[in-house]
Amino acid sequence: MSILIDHSPVHARTGDDVALEMGVDPATGLTTAEASSRLARTGPNLLAEAARRPAFLRFVDQFRDVLILILLGAAVVSFVVSGEVKTPAVVLAVVLLNAIIGFVQEQKAEASLEALKKMLSPSTRVRRGGETVSVPTADIVPGDIVLIEAGDRVPADGRLVVAVNTEIDESALTGESHPTTKSTDGVPDPDAPLGDRSCMAYMNTTVTRGRAELLVTGTGMS
């Protein structure tokens, strides 16, 4: 996601302006000391891991929706008042089917998150103190200048400050079947859809062509 700097979306500003606000010179990158300081403040570039609840409890959670409780109550009242079984049975079947669908979708969402975590490369090339170095992807911080090229997964959200024939597959985010052509030009519309923010790159998308330099604006779950 694009964070706000001076109340303006990153994609709507120039790369130089964003770099100034982030306190970094793209030509040299952060110093090692500054990167360490920012890492201590922002935490690692990792997707948060929530404590997994037992599957049974997550299935029970599907019945805690107000509408579901109302339907269950109506089924009980219908049976008590009329003694008729068919209608309450149909209601219960619908409620159970809804719970199963919700549970399965939740399971798939968790599996997708786990897959995203595994997709990230363990190391990333960044510019630190004027030198190109390889650092653990988890140690990337806002303000880092990340070097990416065809075949790389984007390790964090950020603003492109260099883009050479760059195309990125953002289908997982936008649903578009074709890679998005990227540039360093800002997108004036502050409310531009994510897929139209051609100067931005997002975590876990894939560079399919060219190369680029990314000014990191958001890491982990930020």
Secondary structure, DSSP 8 states (H G I E B T S, - for coil): ---EETTEEGGGS-HHHHHHHHT--TTT-B-HHHHHHHHHHH--S---------HHHHHHHTT-SHHHHHHHHHHHHHHHHH---HHHHHHHHHHHHHHHHHHHHHHHHHHHHHHHHHHS-SEEEEEETTEEEEEEGGG--TT-EEEEETT-B--SEEEEEEEEEEEEE-HHHH--SS-EE--S---S-TT--GGG-TTEE-TT-EEEEEEEEEEEEE-TT-
